[in-house]
């Protein structure tokens, strides 16, 4: 990998509030670098861990050839070119940001902007300032932009050509079916910003279905409405019997919602929908 990235570092520019990377400006230069690096296609380039949102992190070994191929596939799927300006808040030490976004951008000789801070405002500022044409993130980032857009207006997104999402299913645009994830069904509700459906211990059944919901600011969404919404769209065994409102759901370093988290263990049937009178603010 070092051989591929060395020429790019000469084009790197940094400012206090963002970082921009620019690859080679022509495909010929990239192909030369690729051909040279492919001599080491089987060599280990990166050894990382999965983010562990759903359990114990798993180790993964990636070769030089793996990363080069990931960049080429990502570039083809997004139909990007050297003229595209990519922006992301994804950490580059994780595979989504490193392989699918950074490598795709450098493969084409495009530019990539990274915010110095995480959050909705830095992403919107970066979108406006750098006139991004392609953005990549996880569903929690897109939810934040859609539900809490603040002073954003359609003109801010006029140049955005492609929005790439990964790491989890994206809510909306597909009719829920028997196999559709319960959390995705809850995300379809207009007042739900984030949701996670998990299993919690139950003395009678061994485990019960629970939903944790972060509602839109100012919403009067209640547990009974959440339960009714899910019941109309899900199989009975997938419908949450426990509903708990939270300010925000815990997330891992990639921004994905954690489905294994110690505080979840305190959820019991005592917080069933009929017993929840109000949401915590």
JOBEL-V387594 format. One record per pair of residues at least 24 apart in sequence whose ideal C-beta (glycine too) atoms are under 10 Angstrom apart, sorted by sequence separation. I is the first residue (numbers start at 1). J is the second residue. D is the distance in Angstrom with one decimal. If there is no record, write none. Layout:
I/J/D, I/J/D
This chain:
40/64/4.9, 41/65/3.4, 42/66/9.6, 80/104/6.7, 84/108/7.1, 86/110/5.9, 87/111/9.2, 88/112/7.1, 89/113/9.8, 90/114/8.6, 110/134/8.1, 112/136/9.4, 120/144/4.6, 128/152/8.6, 132/156/9.7, 141/165/8.3, 171/195/8.6, 189/213/8.6, 191/215/5.3, 192/216/7.3, 193/217/8.3, 221/245/7.9, 243/267/9.6, 7/32/9.6, 8/33/9.2, 39/64/8.9, 40/65/8.3, 41/66/8.6, 70/95/8.0, 74/99/7.3, 75/100/9.8, 80/105/7.5, 82/107/9.7, 83/108/8.9, 84/109/9.7, 85/110/6.9, 86/111/6.8, 87/112/7.1, 88/113/7.9, 89/114/7.3, 119/144/7.9, 120/145/6.1, 124/149/7.7, 127/152/8.5, 131/156/9.7, 132/157/9.2, 134/159/9.8, 135/160/6.3, 140/165/10.0, 146/171/9.6, 186/211/6.2, 191/216/4.8, 209/234/9.4, 242/267/5.6, 4/30/8.8, 7/33/6.6, 38/64/7.5, 41/67/9.9, 73/99/9.1, 74/100/4.6, 78/104/6.5, 82/108/5.2, 83/109/9.3, 84/110/4.7, 85/111/5.2, 86/112/4.6, 87/113/4.4, 88/114/6.7, 89/115/5.4, 120/146/10.0, 124/150/7.3, 133/159/5.5, 134/160/7.4, 135/161/9.5, 136/162/8.6, 137/163/8.0, 139/165/5.9, 141/167/9.6, 146/172/9.5, 185/211/9.8, 186/212/9.4, 187/213/9.7, 189/215/8.8, 190/216/7.6, 191/217/9.8, 193/219/8.9, 219/245/9.9, 242/268/7.4, 245/271/9.9, 6/33/8.8, 37/64/5.6, 38/65/6.8, 41/68/7.5, 71/98/9.7, 73/100/8.1, 74/101/6.9, 77/104/8.1, 78/105/9.4, 80/107/8.9, 81/108/5.9, 82/109/4.0, 83/110/7.2, 84/111/7.8, 85/112/8.0, 86/113/7.1, 87/114/7.6, 88/115/8.6, 91/118/9.0, 120/147/9.3, 121/148/9.5, 124/151/8.3, 128/155/9.1, 131/158/9.1, 132/159/6.9, 133/160/6.3, 134/161/6.2, 135/162/7.7, 136/163/7.8, 137/164/7.5, 138/165/6.7, 139/166/8.7, 140/167/8.8, 143/170/9.4, 182/209/7.4, 186/213/6.5, 189/216/9.3, 191/218/9.1, 192/219/8.5, 209/236/9.9, 213/240/9.1, 242/269/6.6, 244/271/5.5, 5/33/9.2, 37/65/8.6, 41/69/9.0, 67/95/9.3, 70/98/8.5, 71/99/6.9, 74/102/9.1, 75/103/8.4, 76/104/8.5, 80/108/5.5, 81/109/8.5, 82/110/5.3, 83/111/9.3, 84/112/9.4, 85/113/7.0, 86/114/9.7, 87/115/7.9, 89/117/8.8, 90/118/9.8, 120/148/5.8, 124/152/5.6, 128/156/5.5, 131/159/5.2, 132/160/6.1, 133/161/4.7, 134/162/4.5, 135/163/5.5, 136/164/4.0, 137/165/6.4, 138/166/6.6, 139/167/7.3, 140/168/8.0, 142/170/7.1, 143/171/7.4, 183/211/7.9, 191/219/4.1, 209/237/7.6, 211/239/9.1, 212/240/9.2, 241/269/7.1, 242/270/8.7, 243/271/7.3, 4/33/5.4, 66/95/9.7, 70/99/3.8, 71/100/8.2, 74/103/6.5, 75/104/4.4, 81/110/7.0, 82/111/8.7, 89/118/5.6, 105/134/8.4, 120/149/8.0, 121/150/7.3, 127/156/6.0, 128/157/9.6, 130/159/9.7, 131/160/9.1, 132/161/9.0, 133/162/7.2, 134/163/7.8, 135/164/7.0, 136/165/7.6, 137/166/8.2, 138/167/4.2, 139/168/5.2, 142/171/8.8, 182/211/7.5, 183/212/9.3, 190/219/8.7, 191/220/8.2, 192/221/7.2, 209/238/6.7, 211/240/3.7, 242/271/5.3, 243/272/7.8, 244/273/9.9, 3/33/6.9, 4/34/7.4, 34/64/9.9, 37/67/9.1, 38/68/7.0, 69/99/9.0, 70/100/6.1, 71/101/9.3, 73/103/9.2, 74/104/3.2, 75/105/7.9, 78/108/9.1, 80/110/6.2, 89/119/8.0, 104/134/9.2, 120/150/7.2, 121/151/9.6, 127/157/7.3, 132/162/9.8, 134/164/6.9, 135/165/9.4, 136/166/7.4, 137/167/8.5, 138/168/6.3, 139/169/7.1, 183/213/9.8, 189/219/9.6, 191/221/4.3, 209/239/6.7, 210/240/5.8, 211/241/8.9, 212/242/9.2, 213/243/6.6, 215/245/6.3, 241/271/9.7, 242/272/5.7, 243/273/5.0, 3/34/9.8, 37/68/6.5, 67/98/7.6, 68/99/9.5, 70/101/9.7, 71/102/7.9, 72/103/8.2, 73/104/7.8, 74/105/8.4, 75/106/9.3, 76/107/9.3, 89/120/9.5, 105/136/9.4, 121/152/9.9, 125/156/9.9, 128/159/9.8, 132/163/9.9, 139/170/5.3, 190/221/9.2, 191/222/9.9, 195/226/8.4, 209/240/4.9, 210/241/7.3, 211/242/6.9, 212/243/8.2, 213/244/7.3, 214/245/7.4, 215/246/9.2, 241/272/6.0, 242/273/7.5, 243/274/9.9, 245/276/7.6, 4/36/8.5, 5/37/9.8, 67/99/5.6, 70/102/9.7, 71/103/3.0, 72/104/7.8, 75/107/4.8, 76/108/9.8, 78/110/9.9, 104/136/8.9, 120/152/9.0, 124/156/6.8, 127/159/8.7, 138/170/9.3, 139/171/6.7, 189/221/7.4, 208/240/8.6, 209/241/5.7, 210/242/3.8, 211/243/5.1, 212/244/5.3, 213/245/5.4, 214/246/5.7, 215/247/9.4, 240/272/9.5, 241/273/7.5, 243/275/9.6, 244/276/7.4, 247/279/9.3, 3/36/6.1, 4/37/5.1, 62/95/7.6, 66/99/7.6, 70/103/5.5, 71/104/5.0, 74/107/7.6, 75/108/5.1, 89/122/7.2, 101/134/8.9, 124/157/9.6, 127/160/7.0, 197/230/8.4, 208/241/5.4, 209/242/7.2, 210/243/7.4, 211/244/7.3, 212/245/7.8, 213/246/7.2, 214/247/6.5, 240/273/8.0, 242/275/9.4, 243/276/6.1, 245/278/8.3, 246/279/8.6, 247/280/7.0, 3/37/5.1, 34/68/6.0, 69/103/9.0, 70/104/7.6, 71/105/8.1, 73/107/9.4, 74/108/9.4, 75/109/10.0, 89/123/5.6, 101/135/9.6, 102/136/9.6, 191/225/8.3, 192/226/7.8, 208/242/6.2, 210/244/6.8, 211/245/9.4, 212/246/5.6, 214/248/5.3, 242/276/8.8, 245/279/3.6, 246/280/6.9, 247/281/7.6, 2/37/9.2, 33/68/9.4, 60/95/7.2, 67/102/9.4, 68/103/7.3, 71/106/6.6, 72/107/5.7, 75/110/8.6, 88/123/8.8, 101/136/4.6, 191/226/9.1, 195/230/9.6, 214/249/5.7, 244/279/8.9, 245/280/5.9, 1/37/7.7, 3/39/9.2, 4/40/9.9, 62/98/8.9, 67/103/5.6, 71/107/4.0, 72/108/9.3, 87/123/7.4, 100/136/7.3, 101/137/9.3, 189/225/8.1, 205/241/9.4, 212/248/9.9, 213/249/8.6, 243/279/9.5, 244/280/8.6, 245/281/8.9, 3/40/7.7, 34/71/9.1, 62/99/7.3, 66/103/9.8, 70/107/9.2, 71/108/8.5, 89/126/8.3, 189/226/7.3, 192/229/8.6, 197/234/9.3, 212/249/6.0, 2/40/9.8, 30/68/9.9, 34/72/8.5, 69/107/10.0, 88/126/9.2, 191/229/9.6, 212/250/9.3, 1/40/8.9, 68/107/7.9, 87/126/5.1, 97/136/7.6, 202/241/8.7, 51/91/9.4, 87/127/6.4, 96/136/7.6, 97/137/9.4, 186/226/6.8, 189/229/5.4, 202/242/9.1, 4/45/9.1, 30/71/9.3, 85/126/9.9, 96/137/9.0, 97/138/9.9, 188/229/8.0, 189/230/8.9, 197/238/7.7, 200/241/9.6, 1/43/8.9, 30/72/9.7, 85/127/9.8, 87/129/9.5, 96/138/7.6, 188/230/9.9, 197/239/9.3, 198/240/9.1, 200/242/6.7, 231/273/10.0, 1/44/9.6, 2/45/9.0, 51/94/6.5, 87/130/6.2, 147/190/9.0, 186/229/7.2, 197/240/5.9, 214/257/9.6, 230/273/9.9, 1/45/4.5, 49/93/9.8, 50/94/8.8, 51/95/9.2, 86/130/9.2, 87/131/9.7, 88/132/9.3, 139/183/9.7, 143/187/7.3, 147/191/9.0, 185/229/7.5, 186/230/6.4, 189/233/9.8, 198/242/9.4, 200/244/9.7, 1/46/7.2, 48/93/7.1, 49/94/9.2, 50/95/8.3, 51/96/9.3, 85/130/5.6, 87/132/4.2, 139/184/9.1, 147/192/8.7, 148/193/7.5, 185/230/6.0, 188/233/7.6, 195/240/9.4, 197/242/10.0, 212/257/8.8, 227/272/8.8, 228/273/8.7, 48/94/7.2, 49/95/9.9, 85/131/6.2, 86/132/6.9, 87/133/8.9, 88/134/8.9, 89/135/8.9, 90/136/6.2, 147/193/4.7, 227/273/4.3, 46/93/9.1, 48/95/6.5, 85/132/5.1, 86/133/7.6, 87/134/7.4, 88/135/6.6, 89/136/8.7, 90/137/6.4, 146/193/8.6, 147/194/9.0, 183/230/10.0, 185/232/9.3, 186/233/9.1, 212/259/9.6, 226/273/7.2, 227/274/8.7, 23/71/10.0, 84/132/8.6, 85/133/5.1, 86/134/4.6, 87/135/5.1, 88/136/4.4, 89/137/6.1, 90/138/7.3, 139/187/7.7, 182/230/6.6, 185/233/4.9, 186/234/9.3, 195/243/9.9, 223/271/8.4, 225/273/9.0, 46/95/8.3, 84/133/4.8, 85/134/7.1, 86/135/7.3, 87/136/7.8, 88/137/6.3, 89/138/9.0, 143/192/8.7, 144/193/7.3, 184/233/9.8, 185/234/5.7, 212/261/9.2, 223/272/8.2, 224/273/5.4, 227/276/9.6, 48/98/8.3, 83/133/7.7, 84/134/5.1, 85/135/9.6, 86/136/6.9, 87/137/9.1, 88/138/10.0, 143/193/5.5, 144/194/8.6, 196/246/9.4, 223/273/4.1, 224/274/7.3, 226/276/9.4, 48/99/9.9, 90/141/8.5, 143/194/6.2, 182/233/8.9, 195/246/10.0, 212/263/9.4, 222/273/8.3, 223/274/7.9, 30/82/9.4, 46/98/7.3, 81/133/9.4, 89/141/6.3, 143/195/9.5, 182/234/5.7, 194/246/8.5, 212/264/7.5, 223/275/8.3, 224/276/8.2, 45/98/9.9, 46/99/8.5, 80/133/8.1, 81/134/10.0, 88/141/9.0, 140/193/8.8, 180/233/8.1, 181/234/9.5, 182/235/9.1, 185/238/8.3, 194/247/9.9, 196/249/5.6, 223/276/4.0, 27/81/9.7, 45/99/9.8, 80/134/5.9, 140/194/6.3, 176/230/9.7, 180/234/7.8, 185/239/9.3, 186/240/8.1, 194/248/6.8, 195/249/7.7, 196/250/9.0, 210/264/7.5, 222/276/7.4, 223/277/8.5, 27/82/7.8, 79/134/9.6, 139/194/8.8, 180/235/9.6, 182/237/9.9, 185/240/9.9, 193/248/8.4, 194/249/4.8, 212/267/8.0, 222/277/8.3, 223/278/9.2, 26/82/7.6, 78/134/6.2, 176/232/9.7, 177/233/9.4, 178/234/8.3, 179/235/9.2, 182/238/4.8, 193/249/9.1, 211/267/9.6, 222/278/7.9, 223/279/8.0, 25/82/6.3, 176/233/4.9, 177/234/9.7, 178/235/5.5, 181/238/8.6, 182/239/7.5, 183/240/9.7, 186/243/9.5, 194/251/8.9, 210/267/4.9, 222/279/7.2, 24/82/8.5, 78/136/8.5, 175/233/9.0, 176/234/7.0, 177/235/9.4, 180/238/8.8, 182/240/6.9, 210/268/8.9, 220/278/9.8, 221/279/7.3, 23/82/7.6, 176/235/10.0, 178/237/10.0, 179/238/9.6, 198/257/9.9, 208/267/8.4, 210/269/9.4, 220/279/8.7, 4/64/7.9, 22/82/9.3, 104/164/9.1, 178/238/8.3, 198/258/9.6, 199/259/9.2, 208/268/8.2, 219/279/8.6, 1/62/9.3, 3/64/8.5, 196/257/5.1, 198/259/5.6, 208/269/6.5, 210/271/8.0, 1/63/9.6, 2/64/9.7, 74/136/9.0, 176/238/9.9, 195/257/8.3, 196/258/7.9, 197/259/8.5, 198/260/8.2, 210/272/9.6, 211/273/9.2, 1/64/6.0, 4/67/8.0, 22/85/9.7, 101/164/7.3, 194/257/6.5, 196/259/5.8, 198/261/8.5, 201/264/9.8, 4/68/7.3, 100/164/7.6, 200/264/6.3, 201/265/6.9, 205/269/9.5, 208/272/9.1, 215/279/6.5, 217/281/9.7, 20/85/8.9, 21/86/9.1, 101/166/9.0, 196/261/8.9, 199/264/9.0, 200/265/7.0, 201/266/9.9, 202/267/9.8, 203/268/8.7, 204/269/8.1, 214/279/9.6, 1/67/6.3, 20/86/10.0, 100/166/6.6, 183/249/10.0, 198/264/5.7, 200/266/8.6, 201/267/8.6, 202/268/7.6, 203/269/8.4, 213/279/8.3, 215/281/9.9, 1/68/8.9, 4/71/8.9, 20/87/9.4, 100/167/9.9, 147/214/9.5, 200/267/4.4, 201/268/7.6, 202/269/6.5, 96/164/9.2, 147/215/9.5, 148/216/8.1, 196/264/8.6, 199/267/9.8, 200/268/7.0, 201/269/10.0, 18/87/8.9, 96/165/9.9, 97/166/9.7, 147/216/5.4, 148/217/7.0, 198/267/8.0, 200/269/8.9, 96/166/5.2, 97/167/9.9, 147/217/8.1, 21/92/9.7, 95/166/9.6, 96/167/5.8, 143/214/9.1, 200/271/9.5, 95/167/9.6, 147/219/9.8, 19/92/10.0, 33/106/9.4, 34/107/8.2, 87/160/9.2, 94/167/8.7, 143/216/9.9, 33/107/9.8, 85/159/8.3, 90/164/9.7, 140/214/9.8, 183/257/8.0, 85/160/9.8, 30/106/7.8, 31/107/10.0, 85/161/9.7, 86/162/8.9, 88/164/8.4, 90/166/8.8, 183/259/8.6, 30/107/6.2, 84/161/7.3, 90/167/8.5, 30/108/7.7, 84/162/8.0, 86/164/8.9, 23/102/9.7, 30/109/6.3, 23/103/9.9, 27/107/8.9, 29/109/7.5, 21/102/7.5, 27/108/7.8, 28/109/10.0, 80/161/8.5, 23/105/6.5, 24/106/8.1, 27/109/7.0, 79/161/8.7, 80/162/7.1, 22/105/9.0, 23/106/4.1, 24/107/9.7, 26/109/6.5, 78/161/8.9, 79/162/7.4, 21/105/7.2, 22/106/8.9, 23/107/7.4, 24/108/9.4, 25/109/5.3, 78/162/5.2, 80/164/9.7, 21/106/7.2, 23/108/6.9, 24/109/4.8, 25/110/9.6, 77/162/9.3, 78/163/9.9, 167/252/9.4, 23/109/4.2, 78/164/6.2, 168/254/9.6, 22/109/7.7, 23/110/6.3, 77/164/8.3, 167/254/5.9, 168/255/9.4, 22/110/7.6, 23/111/7.7, 166/254/9.4, 167/255/7.4, 168/256/5.6, 21/110/9.1, 22/111/4.6, 23/112/8.4, 167/256/4.9, 168/257/7.2, 21/111/6.7, 22/112/7.9, 74/164/8.3, 166/256/9.6, 167/257/9.6, 20/111/5.9, 21/112/4.7, 168/259/9.9, 20/112/6.8, 21/113/8.2, 19/112/8.4, 20/113/5.2, 21/114/7.9, 8/102/9.6, 19/113/7.1, 20/114/7.7, 11/106/9.9, 18/113/5.6, 19/114/4.6, 18/114/6.3, 19/115/8.5, 1/98/9.7, 5/102/9.3, 8/105/9.7, 18/115/5.9, 19/116/7.3, 5/103/9.7, 8/106/5.7, 11/109/9.6, 13/111/9.5, 17/115/7.6, 18/116/5.9, 4/103/8.6, 7/106/9.5, 17/116/5.2, 18/117/9.6, 11/111/8.9, 14/114/9.8, 16/116/7.1, 17/117/8.1, 5/106/7.6, 8/109/9.4, 15/116/8.7, 1/103/9.4, 4/106/7.5, 14/116/9.5, 4/107/9.4, 8/112/9.9, 18/122/8.1, 144/248/9.8, 17/122/7.8, 20/126/9.8, 18/125/8.4, 17/125/7.8, 18/126/6.0, 140/248/9.4, 17/126/8.6, 140/249/8.0, 20/130/7.4, 18/129/7.6, 140/251/6.3, 144/255/9.4, 17/129/8.8, 18/130/7.6, 138/251/8.7, 53/167/8.6, 138/252/9.7, 140/254/9.4, 141/255/5.8, 53/168/8.4, 140/255/5.1, 51/167/8.1, 138/254/6.2, 139/255/8.6, 140/256/6.9, 137/254/9.6, 138/255/4.5, 139/256/8.1, 140/257/6.2, 137/255/7.1, 138/256/5.5, 139/257/8.4, 138/257/8.8, 118/251/9.8, 118/253/9.9, 118/255/7.6, 53/196/9.8, 97/254/7.8, 94/252/9.1, 96/254/6.6, 94/253/6.9, 95/254/9.1, 96/255/9.6, 93/253/8.0, 94/254/5.0, 96/256/9.4, 91/252/9.8, 93/254/9.5, 94/255/9.5, 91/253/5.7, 94/256/9.6, 90/253/9.7, 91/254/6.3, 90/254/6.7, 91/255/8.4, 89/254/10.0, 90/255/7.4, 89/255/7.4, 57/252/9.6, 53/250/9.4, 53/251/8.2, 54/252/9.8, 53/252/5.0, 51/251/9.5, 52/252/6.6, 53/253/9.7, 51/252/4.5, 52/253/9.3, 53/254/7.9, 50/252/9.6, 51/253/6.3, 52/254/9.9, 53/255/9.9, 54/256/9.0, 51/254/5.0, 53/256/4.8, 54/257/10.0, 50/254/9.6, 51/255/9.3, 52/256/9.7, 53/257/6.8, 54/258/8.5, 55/259/8.4, 56/260/8.7, 51/256/6.2, 53/258/5.1, 54/259/5.3, 55/260/5.7, 52/258/8.2, 53/259/5.9, 54/260/6.4, 51/258/8.9, 53/260/7.1, 52/260/7.7, 53/261/9.2
